[in-house]
Amino acid sequence: MKLFPGLLFCSLVLGVSGQWYSFVSEAAQGAWDMWRAYSDMREANYKNSDKYFHARGNYDAAQRGPGGAWAAKVISDARENSQRITGHGAEDSKADQAANEWGRSGKDPNHFRPAGLPDKY
């Protein structure tokens, strides 16, 4: 599903049609949160930190509201599904999804933070 029609559809289904602009704004901000976590993960290039960044991106996005949580789920699912299709570790993908759900549910992403990861992240 394309992004804009998907946002519009979900806003109607979720019953926020009177405030669709809020849902769209939350989704855009949530997508930005996911991008920032991905960029930080690439910049940090720190061993065993990917689950932390997965949880953090999903947590930050979900804190935006229903639109952010929706964007986090769509982005996370798309990434993990693409990994499965290309054959890149089903077990790792399953662990990533667990970290994604942990963050989206509002639980502390620091649960996955590896020792020694710089405070910047």
Backbone as JSON, one array per atom type, in Angstrom:
{
  "sequence": "MKLFPGLLFCSLVLGVSGQWYSFVSEAAQGAWDMWRAYSDMREANYKNSDKYFHARGNYDAAQRGPGGAWAAKVISDARENSQRITGHGAEDSKADQAANEWGRSGKDPNHFRPAGLPDKY",
  "N": [[0.85, -1.17, 0.0], [0.56, 2.19, -0.79], [2.12, 5.04, 0.78], [0.65, 7.54, 1.38], [-2.13, 6.92, 0.67], [-2.37, 4.8, 2.45], [-2.04, 6.04, 4.95], [-4.3, 7.71, 4.92], [-6.38, 5.81, 4.73], [-5.97, 4.35, 7.16], [-6.39, 6.37, 9.0], [-9.1, 6.84, 8.68], [-10.19, 4.34, 9.33], [-9.38, 4.12, 11.96], [-10.98, 5.93, 13.13], [-10.4, 8.6, 13.34], [-11.09, 10.56, 11.64], [-11.91, 13.21, 11.77], [-9.68, 14.37, 12.72], [-7.59, 13.83, 10.96], [-5.33, 15.08, 10.04], [-3.74, 15.25, 12.28], [-3.07, 12.57, 12.72], [-1.61, 12.06, 10.38], [0.5, 13.86, 10.71], [1.67, 12.83, 13.06], [2.46, 10.35, 12.05], [4.36, 11.12, 10.12], [6.27, 12.34, 11.77], [6.9, 10.13, 13.33], [8.03, 8.46, 11.39], [10.3, 9.94, 10.89], [11.56, 9.68, 13.37], [12.18, 6.97, 13.27], [13.99, 6.97, 11.14], [16.02, 8.55, 12.26], [16.9, 6.87, 14.36], [17.88, 4.75, 12.85], [19.94, 6.07, 11.43], [21.57, 6.82, 13.57], [22.3, 4.27, 14.45], [23.84, 3.38, 12.31], [25.87, 5.3, 12.37], [26.97, 4.9, 14.95], [27.9, 2.29, 14.76], [28.27, 0.05, 16.43], [29.0, -2.92, 18.08], [26.53, -5.44, 18.58], [24.39, -3.68, 19.01], [22.11, -3.31, 17.54], [19.52, -4.21, 18.28], [18.87, -2.48, 20.35], [18.69, -0.01, 18.96], [16.58, -0.6, 17.26], [14.5, -0.93, 19.14], [14.55, 1.64, 20.29], [13.94, 3.39, 18.13], [11.32, 2.56, 17.48], [10.08, 3.02, 19.95], [10.38, 5.85, 20.26], [8.92, 6.72, 18.02], [6.35, 5.67, 18.56], [5.67, 7.15, 20.76], [4.74, 9.45, 19.71], [2.08, 9.14, 19.14], [-0.94, 7.54, 17.83], [-0.51, 7.66, 15.02], [2.28, 7.73, 14.8], [2.95, 5.27, 15.97], [1.76, 3.6, 14.13], [3.28, 4.19, 11.82], [5.79, 3.3, 12.68], [5.32, 0.55, 12.94], [4.67, -0.18, 10.29], [7.05, 0.5, 8.92], [8.94, -1.07, 10.31], [7.92, -3.68, 9.88], [8.09, -3.81, 7.08], [10.85, -3.67, 6.68], [11.77, -5.98, 8.03], [10.36, -7.97, 6.66], [11.48, -7.7, 4.13], [14.03, -8.59, 4.67], [13.54, -11.26, 5.25], [12.64, -12.19, 2.78], [14.91, -11.9, 1.22], [16.47, -13.71, 2.44], [18.02, -13.22, 4.74], [18.74, -14.22, 7.63], [16.36, -15.52, 9.52], [16.03, -15.94, 12.25], [17.36, -13.74, 13.4], [15.78, -11.74, 12.38], [13.4, -12.27, 13.7], [14.14, -11.71, 16.34], [14.7, -9.0, 16.04], [12.11, -8.07, 15.5], [10.91, -8.58, 17.96], [12.25, -6.72, 19.54], [11.36, -4.42, 18.26], [8.6, -4.49, 18.83], [8.74, -4.33, 21.6], [9.69, -1.71, 22.01], [7.62, -0.22, 20.74], [5.53, -0.78, 22.44], [5.94, 0.84, 24.55], [7.79, 0.21, 26.43], [10.97, 0.49, 28.1], [13.61, 1.25, 25.97], [16.24, 0.98, 26.69], [16.64, -1.45, 27.8], [17.74, -3.08, 25.91], [20.16, -1.93, 25.47], [23.56, -2.04, 24.77], [26.43, -2.64, 26.84], [28.75, -0.04, 27.22], [28.04, 1.45, 24.98], [28.21, 4.64, 23.59], [27.08, 7.54, 25.44], [25.88, 9.42, 23.87], [24.01, 8.2, 22.29]],
  "CA": [[0.0, 0.0, 0.0], [1.32, 3.44, -0.85], [2.13, 5.71, 2.08], [-0.45, 8.48, 1.6], [-3.41, 6.22, 0.77], [-2.35, 4.01, 3.68], [-2.31, 6.96, 6.06], [-5.69, 8.12, 4.83], [-7.2, 4.65, 5.08], [-5.85, 4.06, 8.6], [-7.01, 7.44, 9.78], [-10.54, 6.63, 8.63], [-10.49, 3.12, 10.06], [-9.17, 4.36, 13.38], [-12.0, 6.84, 13.63], [-9.87, 9.93, 13.61], [-11.28, 11.29, 10.39], [-11.99, 14.63, 12.08], [-8.34, 14.83, 13.05], [-6.69, 13.08, 10.1], [-4.07, 15.82, 9.93], [-2.96, 14.88, 13.45], [-2.55, 11.23, 12.45], [-0.6, 12.19, 9.33], [1.64, 14.53, 11.33], [2.3, 11.85, 13.95], [3.11, 9.34, 11.21], [5.56, 11.72, 9.54], [7.25, 12.48, 12.84], [7.32, 8.78, 13.69], [8.95, 8.01, 10.34], [11.56, 10.66, 11.13], [12.18, 9.03, 14.53], [12.74, 5.71, 12.8], [15.17, 7.32, 10.33], [17.06, 9.02, 13.17], [17.45, 5.7, 15.04], [18.68, 4.03, 11.85], [21.15, 6.86, 11.18], [22.42, 6.69, 14.76], [22.84, 2.92, 14.46], [24.91, 3.35, 11.3], [26.96, 6.15, 12.85], [27.59, 4.27, 16.12], [28.61, 1.11, 14.28], [28.67, -0.58, 17.69], [28.64, -4.35, 18.1], [25.36, -5.88, 19.35], [23.52, -2.55, 19.38], [20.97, -3.16, 16.62], [18.23, -4.37, 18.98], [18.64, -1.22, 21.07], [18.24, 1.02, 18.02], [15.24, -1.0, 16.83], [13.56, -0.59, 20.22], [14.51, 3.09, 20.48], [13.2, 4.01, 17.03], [9.91, 2.24, 17.65], [9.62, 3.72, 21.15], [10.25, 7.28, 19.97], [7.82, 6.91, 17.07], [5.07, 5.38, 19.21], [5.37, 8.23, 21.71], [4.08, 10.52, 18.94], [0.66, 8.88, 19.1], [-1.33, 6.43, 16.95], [0.13, 7.77, 13.71], [3.68, 7.35, 14.95], [2.99, 3.83, 16.2], [1.44, 2.96, 12.84], [4.45, 4.34, 10.94], [6.84, 2.42, 13.19], [4.97, -0.84, 12.61], [4.78, -0.35, 8.83], [8.47, 0.55, 8.55], [9.6, -2.25, 10.89], [7.47, -4.88, 9.17], [8.64, -3.79, 5.72], [12.27, -3.99, 6.76], [11.95, -7.38, 8.41], [9.87, -8.81, 5.56], [12.46, -7.67, 3.04], [15.14, -9.45, 5.08], [13.11, -12.65, 5.1], [12.57, -12.49, 1.35], [16.27, -12.01, 0.69], [17.13, -14.8, 3.13], [18.96, -12.74, 5.74], [18.52, -14.63, 9.01], [15.01, -15.51, 10.07], [16.12, -15.8, 13.71], [17.71, -12.36, 13.7], [14.59, -10.95, 12.07], [12.45, -12.51, 14.79], [14.65, -10.96, 17.5], [14.49, -7.58, 15.73], [10.69, -7.78, 15.67], [10.64, -8.54, 19.39], [12.75, -5.41, 20.01], [10.44, -3.43, 17.7], [7.35, -4.53, 19.62], [9.1, -3.86, 22.94], [9.72, -0.25, 21.95], [6.29, 0.31, 20.4], [4.62, -0.96, 23.57], [6.25, 1.85, 25.55], [8.8, -0.28, 27.38], [12.25, 1.19, 28.02], [14.52, 0.66, 24.99], [17.56, 0.74, 27.29], [16.7, -2.88, 28.11], [18.57, -3.68, 24.86], [21.37, -1.11, 25.31], [24.78, -2.79, 25.09], [27.39, -1.96, 27.72], [29.79, 0.7, 26.51], [27.53, 2.31, 23.9], [28.37, 6.03, 24.03], [25.89, 8.21, 25.96], [25.28, 10.2, 22.78], [22.91, 7.42, 21.74]],
  "C": [[0.9, 1.23, 0.0], [1.15, 4.2, 0.45], [0.93, 6.61, 2.29], [-1.81, 7.79, 1.64], [-3.5, 5.37, 2.03], [-2.64, 4.86, 4.9], [-3.77, 7.38, 6.09], [-6.62, 7.0, 5.25], [-7.17, 4.38, 6.59], [-6.49, 5.15, 9.44], [-8.53, 7.29, 9.79], [-10.96, 5.42, 9.44], [-10.37, 3.34, 11.56], [-10.15, 5.37, 13.97], [-11.49, 8.22, 13.96], [-10.04, 10.82, 12.37], [-11.39, 12.79, 10.62], [-10.63, 15.22, 12.39], [-7.3, 14.09, 12.21], [-5.34, 13.76, 9.99], [-3.16, 15.49, 11.11], [-2.3, 13.51, 13.24], [-1.41, 11.3, 11.44], [0.67, 12.83, 9.9], [2.4, 13.58, 12.25], [3.06, 10.8, 13.14], [4.39, 9.88, 10.6], [6.65, 11.88, 10.59], [7.77, 11.12, 13.28], [8.29, 8.2, 12.67], [10.31, 8.67, 10.51], [12.3, 10.04, 12.32], [12.85, 7.72, 14.13], [14.02, 5.96, 11.99], [16.32, 7.74, 11.23], [17.7, 7.84, 13.9], [18.33, 4.89, 14.09], [20.0, 4.75, 11.59], [22.11, 6.75, 12.36], [23.06, 5.31, 14.83], [24.02, 2.81, 13.49], [26.13, 4.14, 11.78], [27.71, 5.47, 14.01], [28.43, 3.06, 15.71], [29.15, 0.3, 15.47], [28.13, -2.01, 17.74], [27.47, -4.62, 19.05], [24.43, -4.75, 19.79], [22.25, -2.46, 18.54], [19.63, -3.3, 17.32], [17.87, -3.11, 19.75], [18.08, -0.16, 20.13], [16.86, 0.68, 17.44], [14.22, -0.58, 17.88], [13.44, 0.92, 20.38], [13.72, 3.79, 19.38], [11.71, 3.78, 17.16], [9.32, 2.95, 18.86], [9.37, 5.19, 20.86], [9.06, 7.55, 19.04], [6.47, 6.71, 17.74], [4.68, 6.46, 20.21], [4.68, 9.41, 21.02], [2.57, 10.36, 18.94], [0.35, 7.75, 18.12], [-0.67, 6.48, 15.56], [1.58, 7.35, 13.75], [3.83, 5.85, 15.15], [2.71, 3.08, 14.9], [2.65, 3.02, 11.91], [5.57, 3.4, 11.38], [6.56, 0.96, 12.81], [5.14, -1.1, 11.12], [6.25, -0.41, 8.4], [9.19, -0.7, 9.05], [9.21, -3.52, 10.15], [8.05, -4.94, 7.76], [10.11, -4.19, 5.73], [12.48, -5.47, 7.06], [11.46, -8.33, 7.32], [10.85, -8.83, 4.4], [13.66, -8.54, 3.39], [14.77, -10.92, 4.92], [13.11, -13.08, 3.64], [13.96, -12.72, 0.78], [17.08, -13.08, 1.42], [18.16, -14.39, 4.16], [18.47, -13.05, 7.15], [17.13, -14.48, 9.58], [15.04, -15.33, 11.58], [16.44, -14.37, 14.11], [16.51, -11.45, 13.45], [13.55, -11.08, 13.17], [12.86, -11.73, 16.04], [14.48, -9.46, 17.28], [13.03, -7.2, 15.95], [10.3, -7.73, 17.14], [11.09, -7.21, 19.98], [11.84, -4.3, 19.5], [9.17, -3.34, 18.54], [7.58, -4.02, 21.04], [9.04, -2.32, 22.97], [8.35, 0.35, 21.69], [5.32, 0.21, 21.58], [4.9, 0.03, 24.7], [7.25, 1.4, 26.6], [10.14, 0.39, 27.09], [13.2, 0.53, 27.02], [15.91, 0.37, 25.56], [17.72, -0.7, 27.77], [17.66, -3.57, 27.14], [19.91, -2.96, 24.68], [22.61, -1.92, 25.69], [25.7, -1.96, 25.99], [28.43, -1.27, 26.85], [29.32, 1.55, 25.35], [27.61, 3.75, 24.38], [27.03, 6.67, 24.44], [25.18, 9.04, 24.91], [24.04, 9.52, 22.23], [21.97, 6.97, 22.82]]
}
